[in-house]
Amino acid sequence: MKNKKLMIIIFIILAICAIGFGLFRATHNPNYLYNEDGTISDGHQDLIEHLKSVEDDVERKKQVDFSLEQNIITQEEANKLY
C-alpha cells in the first residue's frame, strides 16, 4: 500500500515536470511560436510565402492542392499561387 502511494506521487511529480518543460520549450523557442520582437508569428502568411518560394511547378501545385484540401488556404489564394 505504501509502495503504491509512492509510485502515484512520483508519477504525478513527473507529469507536472513534463508539462512544465513543454510549456517552457513552447514559450522560449523563438522559431516555434513567437517572433524576435515578441509578437506571435503568422503561420498562414509563412505558408503562403513558402508556397511562393517553391520553384518546381509540379511540387508547388501538389502543395497548394494539399493546403486547399485541408482548408488551410482559400480558393482565391490557391488561384494566385498556381
QUIVEN-V664098 format. One record per residue. N is the residue number from 1. RES is the residue in three letters. PSI is psi in whole degrees, -180 to 180 (NA if undefined). D_LAST is the distance of its C-alpha to the last C-alpha in Angstrom with 2 decimals. Layout:
BEGIN
n: (N N)
res: (RES RES)
psi: (PSI PSI)
d_last: (D_LAST D_LAST)
END
This chain:
BEGIN
n: (1 2 3 4 5 6 7 8 9 10 11 12 13 14 15 16 17 18 19 20 21 22 23 24 25 26 27 28 29 30 31 32 33 34 35 36 37 38 39 40 41 42 43 44 45 46 47 48 49 50 51 52 53 54 55 56 57 58 59 60 61 62 63 64 65 66 67 68 69 70 71 72 73 74 75 76 77 78 79 80 81 82)
res: (MET LYS ASN LYS LYS LEU MET ILE ILE ILE PHE ILE ILE LEU ALA ILE CYS ALA ILE GLY PHE GLY LEU PHE ARG ALA THR HIS ASN PRO ASN TYR LEU TYR ASN GLU ASP GLY THR ILE SER ASP GLY HIS GLN ASP LEU ILE GLU HIS LEU LYS SER VAL GLU ASP ASP VAL GLU ARG LYS LYS GLN VAL ASP PHE SER LEU GLU GLN ASN ILE ILE THR GLN GLU GLU ALA ASN LYS LEU TYR)
psi: (-47 -37 -37 -41 -39 -41 -39 -42 -43 -41 -42 -42 -43 -39 -43 -42 -41 -43 -43 -43 -41 -42 -39 -45 -39 -34 -15 6 108 -24 -7 -56 -36 147 174 -30 5 -4 158 133 151 96 -32 -46 -36 -40 -44 -45 -39 -45 -35 -31 -10 122 -33 118 -39 -44 -40 -44 -41 -45 -39 -44 -42 -45 -37 -43 -33 5 35 -35 162 168 -37 -44 -39 -41 -38 -32 -20 NA)
d_last: (65.79 65.75 63.42 60.96 60.89 60.28 57.29 55.79 56.31 54.70 51.68 51.29 51.58 48.95 46.55 47.08 46.56 43.30 41.93 43.12 41.59 38.20 38.31 39.44 36.57 33.98 35.44 36.31 33.21 31.31 28.04 28.15 28.33 29.69 28.78 31.54 32.74 33.22 30.40 28.23 24.82 21.69 19.88 17.01 16.40 16.98 14.25 11.67 13.17 13.18 9.51 9.10 11.95 10.94 11.47 11.28 8.13 9.80 10.78 7.62 6.42 10.07 10.30 7.66 9.45 12.67 12.32 11.64 14.59 16.73 16.24 15.40 12.55 12.48 10.52 10.20 8.85 6.24 5.37 5.67 3.82 0.00)
END
